[in-house]
């Protein structure tokens, strides 16, 4: 596994905590929308949001990848949304890791705000499914890297 640098560098490393989920088997589009939804929130608010998404109680608004996405009840000032449960579970693991890293550094977890949440495309796992008459169908899997940085505000 190669070393991956963070796209965001905090001004003061002693007041920030970082966590990364490297090449997770989740949808890149769902990860982008989840990261946009939790950016700017406190860690406790973000954790509650993701747990509610997994239980299908709250909706993630889809603002960028919104074509053919249905309306959902409970969205404020927006119309399209979904419940990306699998991606929310993986991002929740990264969020818990971020909280543990902050506790290890001795930071006040209640005052941490997520200042950077980003999803990046990872490797593509290429697979081919054999079909009739000597043909093959590609079954590619796009892996996704999610990085979170929280600072004391």
C-alpha positions as CSV (number, residue, x, y, z in Angstrom):
1,X,0.0,0.0,0.0
2,X,1.4,3.3,-1.1
3,X,1.7,6.3,1.2
4,X,-1.0,8.9,0.5
5,X,-0.6,12.5,1.4
6,X,-3.6,14.6,2.7
7,X,-4.9,17.2,0.3
8,X,-5.4,19.6,3.2
9,X,-2.6,20.8,5.6
10,X,-3.8,22.3,8.9
11,X,-2.2,25.5,10.0
12,X,-1.5,24.1,13.5
13,X,-0.9,20.3,13.6
14,X,-1.2,20.2,17.4
15,X,-4.9,21.4,17.2
16,X,-6.0,19.1,14.4
17,X,-6.7,15.4,14.0
18,X,-6.7,13.5,10.7
19,X,-8.1,10.2,9.5
20,X,-8.2,8.5,6.1
21,X,-10.1,5.5,4.7
22,X,-7.9,4.1,2.0
23,X,-9.4,2.5,-1.1
24,X,-12.7,1.5,0.3
25,X,-15.2,-0.4,-1.9
26,X,-17.9,2.3,-2.0
27,X,-19.4,4.5,-4.6
28,X,-17.4,7.6,-5.4
29,X,-20.4,9.6,-6.1
30,X,-22.1,8.7,-2.8
31,X,-18.8,9.4,-0.9
32,X,-18.6,12.9,-2.5
33,X,-22.2,13.8,-1.4
34,X,-21.6,12.4,2.1
35,X,-18.4,14.4,2.5
36,X,-20.2,17.6,1.4
37,X,-22.9,16.9,3.9
38,X,-20.6,16.5,6.9
39,X,-18.1,19.2,6.1
40,X,-18.4,22.1,8.6
41,X,-20.2,20.0,11.3
42,X,-19.0,18.9,14.7
43,X,-18.0,15.3,15.0
44,X,-21.0,14.4,17.2
45,X,-23.4,16.0,14.6
46,X,-21.7,14.2,11.7
47,X,-21.8,10.8,13.5
48,X,-25.5,11.2,14.3
49,X,-26.3,12.1,10.7
50,X,-24.4,9.1,9.3
51,X,-26.1,6.7,11.9
52,X,-29.5,8.1,10.8
53,X,-28.6,7.6,7.2
54,X,-27.7,3.9,7.8
55,X,-31.1,3.5,9.6
56,X,-32.8,5.4,6.8
57,X,-34.2,8.1,9.0
58,X,-32.4,11.1,7.4
59,X,-31.5,11.9,3.8
60,X,-28.2,13.0,2.3
61,X,-29.0,15.8,-0.2
62,X,-27.5,15.0,-3.6
63,X,-26.4,18.3,-5.0
64,X,-23.8,17.4,-7.6
65,X,-24.9,13.9,-8.8
66,X,-28.6,14.5,-8.9
67,X,-29.8,13.4,-12.3
68,X,-32.8,11.1,-12.1
69,X,-32.7,11.2,-8.3
70,X,-36.1,11.2,-6.7
71,X,-37.5,13.7,-4.2
72,X,-37.2,12.8,-0.5
73,X,-39.1,14.0,2.5
74,X,-37.1,15.8,5.1
75,X,-34.8,17.8,2.8
76,X,-34.5,21.5,3.5
77,X,-34.0,23.9,0.6
78,X,-33.3,21.0,-1.8
79,X,-35.3,18.4,-3.6
80,X,-33.0,15.4,-4.5
81,X,-31.6,13.0,-2.0
82,X,-30.8,9.4,-1.2
83,X,-29.9,7.0,1.6
84,X,-26.3,5.8,0.7
85,X,-26.2,3.2,3.5
86,X,-23.0,1.3,2.4
87,X,-21.0,4.5,1.9
88,X,-22.3,5.9,5.2
89,X,-21.1,2.9,7.1
90,X,-17.6,3.2,5.7
91,X,-17.4,6.9,6.3
92,X,-18.7,6.4,9.8
93,X,-15.7,4.1,10.4
94,X,-13.3,6.8,9.3
95,X,-15.2,9.3,11.5
96,X,-14.8,7.1,14.5
97,X,-11.1,6.8,13.7
98,X,-10.8,10.6,13.5
99,X,-12.4,10.8,16.9
100,X,-10.0,8.2,18.4
101,X,-7.0,10.1,16.8
102,X,-8.2,13.3,18.4
103,X,-8.6,11.7,21.8
104,X,-5.1,10.2,21.5
105,X,-3.6,13.7,20.8
106,X,-5.4,15.1,23.8
107,X,-7.8,17.3,21.9
108,X,-11.2,18.4,23.1
109,X,-13.5,16.2,21.0
110,X,-16.6,18.3,21.6
111,X,-15.1,21.4,20.1
112,X,-13.7,19.7,17.0
113,X,-15.2,20.8,13.6
114,X,-14.7,18.9,10.4
115,X,-12.9,21.4,8.2
116,X,-11.9,19.1,5.4
117,X,-13.8,16.1,4.1
118,X,-12.9,14.8,0.7
119,X,-13.4,11.8,-1.5
120,X,-10.9,10.7,-4.1
121,X,-11.0,8.0,-6.7
122,X,-8.7,5.1,-6.0
123,X,-7.6,2.1,-8.1
124,X,-9.9,0.3,-10.4
125,X,-10.1,-3.4,-10.0
126,X,-10.7,-4.9,-13.4
127,X,-12.6,-8.2,-13.8
128,X,-14.1,-9.9,-16.8
129,X,-17.1,-12.2,-16.7
130,X,-17.0,-14.8,-19.5
131,X,-20.1,-14.9,-21.7
132,X,-21.3,-17.1,-24.5
133,X,-19.7,-17.3,-27.9
134,X,-16.2,-16.3,-26.7
135,X,-17.2,-12.9,-25.5
136,X,-16.5,-11.3,-22.1
137,X,-18.2,-8.5,-20.1
138,X,-16.1,-6.1,-18.0
139,X,-17.0,-5.8,-14.3
140,X,-14.9,-3.0,-13.0
141,X,-14.9,-1.8,-9.4
142,X,-13.9,1.8,-8.6
143,X,-12.3,2.1,-5.1
144,X,-12.6,5.3,-3.1
145,X,-10.4,7.1,-0.6
146,X,-12.0,9.3,2.0
147,X,-10.0,11.8,4.1
148,X,-11.2,13.8,7.1
149,X,-9.5,16.6,9.0
150,X,-11.0,18.2,12.1
151,X,-9.7,21.3,14.0
152,X,-10.5,22.9,17.3
153,X,-12.7,25.9,16.7
